[in-house]
Amino acid sequence: MTVALKEVRLALGDRVVLDDVDIAVPTGQVTAVVGPNGAGKSTLLRACAGLLAPERGQIAFAGRPLETLARAELARAVAYLPQERAVHWPLSARAVVALGRLPHDDADPEVIAQALGAMDIERLADRPVSQLSGGERARVLVARALAQEAPLLVADEPTAGLDPAHALALFTLFQRLATEGRTIVVALHDLSLAARFAHHVVLLADQRIAAHGPPADVLTPRNLEPAFGVTMLCTNVNGLPIVAPVSTLP
């Protein structure tokens, strides 16, 4: 599903967070949204998920303006994983994952089992989420989003709390879902993950899109250093891209 933002201004209360946002999120690709703290990554993701109406401009899903979509239709089209990992009820992991099926009015056991397996949490299925570690709970919530089977998956810092093995497994899964036609939008602080797994990168800075395009074009010292205020190392080690801060700028 294509998401297009045209001359969009996004505000939280009376504070403008992003202005003049003009971009189309590519269908069937992994798009990584990066930028410093407070740059508006979460706000942009909420807009891409249809959860935040613009103060100005238009957001369209598959060519249809956001305001013309019924909430039930939007719920079937978009799976959204927020930064917060809280679950306020003592539900089992399986029951939490099953919540992803609510927009479809069915609790398809095969889909739920596939989502549990994709996140390597079958053994946790019957345990209350309140008894899980932060990383295990994060994987349950990702599985819930996967069970929704939406053509657009929007995830805000999905690797937060995950160990390296599960973070790599998650982004490998995101790439596979993209090849199957799903559109994946993620906010990331790990620039090396973005360089390795994303097809498309959006860099935010100073309330605007500072750069967007293929990772090799966006994740460069010329773009990253003024955005983050640090000197950056952008290199390859054994064929893997490494993007890391070196020191603060004077």
N, C-alpha and C positions, 0 to 999 in steps of 0.2 A: 504494500500500500504506500503510495506517495503522499508525503506531508509537505505542503508548501506554505511558507510564511512570506507574505508580501508587505513590505514597508510596515512591519509590526513594531509597535511600542508596547512593552510589557512593564507593568507597574505593580508594586506591592504597597497598598495604601496610597500615600501621596509621594512615594519614592519611586522614581523611574529606575528600573533595574537594567533593562536593555532597550535600545532605541534603534530604529531604522534597520530591523532584522529582515533580510531579504534572502531567502534560501529555500531550496527544495531538497528534502532528504531523499537520497536515492533508494529506490525499491530494490529489494533483494541484496542489500549490502549491510555491513556493520559500520555504523557511523559513530565515532567517538567524539564526545564534546569535552574539550579540555580548557583549562584556564586557571588563574589563581583563585584563592578563596574570595568569595564575594563577587566573582565575575558574572554570575547569573546562570551558571550551569543548571542548577535545579529548576530555576524559573523557566529556562528554555525547554527543559524536558517536560515540565508540567504543561507548557503550551503545546508541545508536540503530542502529548497524550490527550489533549482536548480538555484539560482540567483548569485552564486559565485563559479567560477571554482577553483579547488584546484591548488596550486602551485606544489604540489606533491601528489601522491596517486590517488585514484579513488572514485567517488561517483556514486552509482547505485540506480535506482528506479525500484523496482520489478524485480531485476536481470539484468536490462539494464543500461549500462553506460550512464551517463548524456549527454555526447557529441553525443550520437546516437538518442536522443529524439528531434523531431522537436519542435519549440517554441509553436506552436498551440497545440500540444499534451501535452506539459508540462503545458500549461495554463488550460487545462481541468482536469489535474491530481492534480494540487496543487493550493490551495487558500492560499494567503499570506497576513497577516495583519501586516504592519510595526509599529514601535513605534510611528512614526509621525502620527498625526491625522489631518493634514491639508487637506482642500478641497478648491481648488482655484477658483471654479466657483459657482455662486449663484443658484445651482441646488436644487430641492426639495429633501427631504429625500428619497422619493420613486424613483426618478430618479437615485440617487446615488446607492441605493440598486440594481436597475435594471442593473447597470454596471457590476455586478457580473455575469450576463447572457451572456456577450459578447463572451466568449470562446465557447459558445454553439450556437451562432447565433440565439437566440430566447429570447424574453422577457416574459417568461412564467409567467402570472399574478398570478397563484396559488402559484408558488414557491416564488415569490416576497412577496406575502401576508403572507406566512408562515414564511419567514425570518423576516418581520416586526413584526409579532406576537411573534416570539421567543425572540426578544429583547425588547418587550413591547413598541414599538414606533409607533403603528398604528395611534395614535392621532397626531403624528408629521409628517405623511407621506407627506402632502402637504406643509409643511413649508420649506423655504430655509434653508439649513444647516448653512448658515452664521448667521442665527438668533437663532441657538441652543446653549445651554451651552456646555462646553467641554465634560461633561459626556454623554449628549444626542448625541453629534456628534460621540463620541466613539462607542456608541451602534449602530448608523447608519452604521459605517464602519464595525463593526462585522457582522451586518446583510448582508452587501454586500458580505462579505466572505462566509457566510452561503448560500446565493443565488447561489453561484458558484457551489455548490453540488460536490465539488472535494473530492476524496477519501482520500486526505491528506490535513489537515488544519494546517498551521503554523502561530502562533500568538505571536508577540513580546510584552510582557507586556499588555495583553488584558484587565486587570482590571484597568489600569491607568485611573484615572478620574471617575471611577465608585463608587457609594455608596455601602455600604456593602450588601444591599439586591440584587442589580443587579450583584454584583461580585459573590455572592453565586449562583444566578440563572444561570449565565453564566457557571460556572464550573459544575453545575448539568446538564446543557445542554451538555457540553463537554463529561461528563461521558456517557450520553445517546447515543450520536453520536458514541462513541467508542463501546458501546455494539451493535450498529447497523453495525459495521464493519469499521468505519472510523478511520484513524490514526490521532491523535491530538498531536502536539508538541508546547509547550508554554514556553516562558521565563518568569520567575517570581522572584520578590524580596520577596514576601510573602511566607515564608517557611511553615507557618501553612496551607495555602491553598494547597501547594504542598503535605504536609503530609496527608491532608484529602482527596484530590481528585485525585491525580496522581496514576497511577499504576506503573510507572517507573520514576526514578529521575536520572538526570545526573548532577553531581557537577563538575564545572570547577574551576581551580585554577592554577596559574603559567604556563599558556599556554598549559595546558593539562587537560585531564579528570582525576580528582582526585578520583572519585568513581562513580559508577552507579549501579542501581539495584532497588529493592523494596524500598519504602520510609523508612520503619523501619530499613533497613540496611544502608542506605545512610545518612539519617538525624539524625546523632548522634553527640554528643559533640566531639568524637574522630575525625570525619571527618570534622565537620563544624568549630571548633575552629581554627585550623591552616589556613583554607581557608579564614575566615573572620576576624581573629585577635581579636575575642571576646570570652568570656565565654558564653556558650549557655545553655538554659533551654530546655530540650526535655521531655515532660511529656504528660499526658492525663487529661482532665477535663471533667467529665460527659461523658466519652467515646470519646471525641473529641481530636485529637492530637494538642498540642501547641508546637511550636518551636519558641523561641524568644531569642534575645540577652540579656545578664544580665549586663555585664560590659566589658570594654576593657581589653585585656591581658596586664600584666605588661611588 
